[in-house]
Amino acid sequence: MLSAYEAIKQDVNDFINQPASSDAEFNALALKVFQFQYEYNQTFRKFCRKRRVSPRTVKHFTEIPPVPIDAFKLTTLSCHPVDGTEALFMTSGTTNPEKRGRNYHRDLDIYDLSMKTFFKASIMPDLEKVKMFVLFPTEEVMPNSSLAHYLHIAKKTFGTEDSLYAFNTDEFQVEKLVEELRLAEKNDEPVLLIGASFSFIHLLDECSTKGINFQLPQKSRLMDTGGAKGRSREISPAEFKQEMSNLFCLPLEMCLNMYGMTELSSQMYDGNLLHNEMHLTNPTKYTPHWMRTVVIDIEQMEEKPIGEKGIIVHYDLANLNSVMGILTEDMGIKTEVGFYLLGRAAGAEAKGCSLVVDQFVAPEKSSRGDVV
């Protein structure tokens, strides 16, 4: 299995390092990744057989059954024995700490390559290095957090030597951060504020109470991710961007959002800097060329036309050790170049997602007539 893994890993590595890819090129590699995951991920193979799907029957990546994200909480999805994997990323468990999604990684080579490649294009196309303030605990404090690792790689790769975390263990040091931002203002040094949305909201509330605001130097920017549910007061994405723009005196295009998931190995970003996106309060989300996003009708499990609302499904070639296709619980609208994120599914759509989870964990029927 290790030789098969190293071979497909090299294929994905080379694919990511290409400047772009056609749909045909993506599909060809997606079918190879599916073949590998079908062969070595026993749980996923059983799921495919229930759907009467196998590498012999699939001609296009959209025919590969996406795995519902709740399956990561209920079972183990790994091509390698878990005791032979390098990393385990787990969901936060703020809703139910007893049930946390688990995504195992044989190693983090492809994850890190994916992160660095698209982060550079989306967040820092005009900068090689920048002073970073990370508004999230370190990966030493949160070793099973994909976000903590993501931010560690960002700081290590793109941060100047004096970049720092705004957390002491798991305590947010707001006063220290304010001091550092004042110093950046004084030195006319651009900065990147990067971290969890709830940390930014906490900082906003503290600064509002104390009448503090900033005028950050030109080329400064911020990137938030993760939302605020369960951690701080709720605030709409459009309002969040406007409040951040006001607090730091930043142009709206320099207030960016990253959309990622523990169950994936790649991230998606606003197109503000990537494609000079002008819809600044509700920009299109863009995926890297080694990823495809489709919007489906959850009842029919069929792709919706461009412009129609449905459930978001991601196919991520970098997600090698678990599964490539992920059925989210997010609503979205596909566009010609990306997608709009509309929020969590509710009503019939949420019920449809739950039914797919039920199908995933249901006992496997007799194999008579199954595709193998």
N, C-alpha and C positions, 0 to 999 in steps of 0.2 A: 504493500500500500504506500510506503514511504516514497518509492520511486515514482509511482503514479501521481502522488501529491506534488513532488518536486517538479514533475513535468508540467502539470496543469498550472502550478504556481508560476513557472517561468513564462508560460503562455500569457497569463494575466499580467505579469510584470511587464512584458514587452508591449502588451496592448495598452496599458496605462501610460507607458512612456511614448506612445505615438501622439502626435499633435491633435489627432481627431480620428473618428471612425465612421464608416458608413453603416447603415442599418444591416446590410448583408454581412459585413465583417463582425458586427456585434452579435448577430444571430448565430453565425458559425461558431464563435467562441462560447456563446451561451449554451449551445447544444453540447459542447465538449464538457463544460462545467456541470451541466445536468447529468451527463453520463457518469462523471466521477462521483457526484453526490448520490445519485441513485444506487450506484454500486457499493459505496462505502458507508452511507448513512442509513442504517437499518430502519430507524423510525420514519424517516422521510420516504424510504422505499415502500413501506407498508401503506403510507398515506397515498402514494401514487397508485398503488395497486387497487386501493378502494375506488379511486377515480378512473380506473382502467386506463392508466397512462404509463408508458415506459419509453425509454430512448428509441425503441423501434417505431413507436407511433407518433412521436413528436417531430414536427417539421419546423415549427416556429416557436420562439421562446415564450410567446403569450399562451401557448398550449401547456406550458409547464405549470402544474397547480401551485399557486402561492400558498405558503403556510401562514395561518393566522398568528398574530403576535402572541396571543394567549397560550399557544402551544409551547412557547419557550418557558412558560411558568409550570406547565403540566408534565413535561417529559424532557428527555435529553436529546438534543439535536446536534450530533457531532460525528464527523467522519472518522475521527481518531478516538481511541479510548481516552476518556477525560483525564486519566492520570498521566497521560502523555502529552497534554496540551500545555502551552506556555502561559496562557492568560485566560481568565474568566471574567467577563464583564456582566454585571447584574443591574437590572432596573432598580430604581430608587425604592420602590415598595411603599410609597407614601399613602397609597390607597389601601393596600393590604400587605403589611410587612412580611406576612407568612408566605406569600406567593410572589416571588420575584422572578422576572424573566432572566434566563441565563444563556449567554452566548459564549461558547468555547472557541478559542483560537489556537490552532496548532502552533503558530508563531505569529508575530505581529509585523512581519516584513511587508506584506501587501497592505495591511491596514495603514501602516505608517506612510508608505509610498502614496497611497490614495489620499490620505489626509494632506500631506505636504503639497502634492501636485495641484489639487483643486483649491486649497486654501490660498496658495500663492496667487493663482489667477483671479480669485474672487474677492479677496480681502486686501492683498498687497501687490497689485499689478505694477504700481509705480514706486515701490520701495523694496530694498533688499533686507534691511534690518530696521527695527523701530523699538523704542522703549515701550515695554508692555507692562501693564498692570493687570494681573490675573485675579478676577473676582470669584474665586472658587478655591476650595482646599486642594492641597497637593495630592499626587497619586500615592504618596507614602501614607497619608491620612486616609485616603479612599482608594485602596488598591483594586477594588472591583468596579470602579466607576469608569466607563468608557469616556465620559466627559473629562474627568481628571487626567486620563492619559492623553486625550486629544489636546488639552491645554498645555500639558507638559511638552508635547512635541512641538506645538506652536511656539512656546517660549524658547525652547532649546534651539529650534531651527531658525526662527525669524526675529527673536528678541535680542536686543543689545545686552551686553554683560551686566548692566545695572537694572535690567528688568526685574520685577519682583512680584510676589504674591501679596494680595491685600488681606490674606487670612493668616492668623497664627493658630496652627492646628485647625480647628473648625470654628474659630471665632473671627468674625469680620472686623478688621481694624479700620474703622471708618476715619477716625482722626488722623491716623498715620497716612491713609490714602489722600486725604485732603491736603496734608502737608506736602506730600510728594507732587500732587497736581499743581500746587502753588509754585513749587520749585521748577516744574516744567514750564509753567507760564513765564516765570522770571528768566529762565534760560532760553526761551523761545525754541523749545525742543518738542517736536511732534511726538505724540504718544498714541498707543492703541490700548483702549480699555476693552477687556475681553472676559467674558464669563457668563454665569447663569443670570437669566432675566430677573429672578427674584432678588439677587444681590444688587442689581441696578435699581430696582424699585425701593429696596431698603435704603440705599444711598440717597436716592431722590427724596425720600421722606425725611431722612435726617437733615439733608441740606435745606429742604424747604422749611423745616422747623427752625433752623438756625439762620435763615436768610442768606445762605451761601449759594453762589453760582460761580462759574468759571468762564474764562475766555481762552480756550486751548489754542495752541499755535496751529498755523496752517499745516495741512496734511495729517492732522490728528483725525482719529476715527474711533468708532466703537463697534463691537460685535457682541450681540447677546444671543442666547439660545436657551431652550428648555421650558419657557413659559414660567408661570408663577403659581399655578394651582396648588393649594395646600401649603405653600411656603410664605406667601405674602398676599396683599390685597390684589384683586383682579384688575387688570387694565388692558384695554384693547391694543392690538399691535400698532394701529395708527396713532392712538393717543400716546403709547409708549415712545414711539419714534419722535413725536413732536415734543414731548416732555424732555427727552434726552437731548434733543437739538437745543432746546431752551437752556437746560442746565449747563451744558458744556459750550454753548455758542458754536455748535457744529452745523454745517450744512446738512440738510436731510439726507443727501446722498451718501454722507459719511456715517450714517447710522444704519448698520447692516444687521441682518438676522440670519443665523444658521439653523437649518432644520435637519436634525439627525435623530437616530434611534439606536438604542443599545443593541437591537437585533440586526442592525446593518453594520457595514464596515466603511461606508462612504457617506459623505455629507452633501447637503444641498444648500444653496445660498441665494439671497436676493441678487438681482442682476444689476444693481446700481453701478458698480465698477466693472463688472465682467462684460456687460453689453451696453453700458450707458443707459440703463433702464430709467425712464422718466416718471413712472408711476410710483412715486417715492413712498407713499404711505401704505400702498398695497401692491408691492412689486411682484413680478413673476419669480417663482422659484426655479432655479436652473440645476440640472444634474450634470455630473461629469460624463464624458463620452463612454466610460465603462459602466454606465448605469442607464436604465430606461425606466420611466414612470408611466403607468397607464391608469386610466380611471374606468372602473367597471360598474356594471349593474350587479349588485350583490345577489339578487335573486336568480338571475340567469347566468351569473359568472361569465359575462361577456363584456367586451370592451365597449365603452360609450363613445359616441362621436365627439370630435373636438367641440368644445363650448358647452357640453352638457355635464351636469353635476353627477358625481358618483363617489364610490369608495376608492381610495388611492391604493395602488399596488406598485411596489418597487422591485425591480430586478437588478441586483447589484453583483457584478462579476467578482468584486473584491471579497465578497462574503463566502470565502472558499470552504471553510471547515464545517459550516452549518448548512444553510440553504440559501440559494440565490434569490428566490422569489418570496416576498413578504407581503401578506395581506394586512394592511394597517386598519385602524379604526378611525381614520381621518377622512373627512370629506374634501373633495377638490374638484377643480375644473381643468381639463387639459387644454392647453393652447398649442399654437403651431410650434412654439419654441420651448415650452416648459409647462408649468402648471401653477394654478392659484390654490393656495391652502385656505380652506373655509372653516376649519375647526373639527371637533370631534363629532362622530356620527351620533345621531339621536333617532328615536322612533323606529320606523321600519328598517332603516339602514343598520342601526345598532343591533336590532333583533336578528337581522340577516347575518351579521358578523358572528353573533353568538351561535347560530345554527351551524356555521362552518366549523367553529371550534368543537361543537358536539360531534360533528361528523369525523373530525380529526381523532378524537379520543374514543370513539365508539369501537367496540370489539370488531376485529377484522372478520369478515364473513368467509365462508368457504371459498377456497381459491379456485373452485371450478368456474371456468370461464374468465378468470382474471387474466389481465395482460401481464406477462412476466418477461 
